[in-house]
Amino acid sequence: MKNYQSMDHFWMPFTANRTFKASPRIIERAEGVWLYSDKGQKILDATAGLWCVNAGHGRQQIADAVGNQIRNLDYTSPFNLGHDIGFEFAERLVKHTPAGLDRVFFSCSGSEAVESALKIALAYQNARGKGGKYRFIGREKAYHGVNFGGISVGGLTPNRKGFGPLLPVDHLPHTLDVERNAFSRGLPEFGIERAEALENLLQFHGPETIAAVIVEPVAGAGGVLIPPVGYLRKLREICTRHDVLLIFDEVICGWGRLGESFGSVRFDVQPDIITSAKGITNGTLPLGAVFVRNEIYDTVVNAAPEGQVELFHGYTYSAHPVACAAGLATLDIYEQEGLLQRGSGEVGDYFEDALHSLKGLPGIVDVRNCGLIGAVQFAAADGSLVGPGIMKRCYELGMSVRAVGDTIALSPPLIIEKEQIDQIAGTLKQISKETF
């Protein structure tokens, strides 16, 4: 129900504000895989909010946990004070991480998780006497949030330009290769050689200057880029050989999106640090986490004198007790309903088949998928940008998607059923025939 007189006061993020406010799309409530607009329209949420509502909307179990926590302990400082639920949540979380990544540093978002991971990497290098390792390597088309560290290692030009000098960073080439890998099912066959570019960058800058490499196992906001066969393992080998930390940004592809708890588990490649957020609380409350290899934690902590702060970093809302309550209830749902593996089973296979059924339709030049994340890439004959118009038309037809250029990104809630997957494919099929 509208309780405001004007939209002028809210500066909306990552939104064409003038365009939106001239023709707003207002969501009043949500339940399961559905959104309901102020005009009474029922809309399939084919992006799980913003890659985050993995267990579906309106979960009573989470709402009850949040309400109970607010009544019991709404907030206490995380600096020099603790609360049981923070320790419990950390202990529960690491049951889902790769072996040896058993230390958790809490933040309030994915952007802050990335910022924390980069600072932890620098702190580790300094603590072991290698302060000359100060440089990072990111990747083109990568999205690592919007703080200064994140946009520095990120590879999306609009997010970087106009914000002045950034951190000392170089970038790997992206792995999107439509010419060779179009319509790949799962990991594309070609492209492992692009990991070798890391060897060249290390030799150019000197490995003694590189603190860490950061990549998304599956890049999300850059257009859903699936790693080629062997690519992530090759990065791991190169980083190990040159004593460089490897950070996996799993803010999007963690918590069941790829059919496992994390991409590192799905692809059997172990990084030194993992960043997480979004699905960690089912998108209900802001919370991020950095999972750190035990040796990194031990090195940083043991380098400081006894009784002194070991890492001068943190947030007012780190391990916020109410957010931790939401996270614990979310974990309960994931475990009780087997949602983390759903994308690698029958539903994930059905999603793959449905998306690839679009091959050959007008205007569609590629389909990419892994688990319950996918993308359909369009191209107009005259080269004009069609993605935003397709996104708008999807909404008109009762489906919410994300447009990344001419790529339509899909990441439905893990609870999605075959009928709704058919709706996703059917809607894109209709738009293809209407538009091209």
Summary of the structure (lengths in Angstrom):
residues: 436
radius of gyration: 21.6
end to end distance: 38.3
largest distance: 68.4
contacts: 1510
relative contact order: 0.16
helix: 40%
strand: 17%
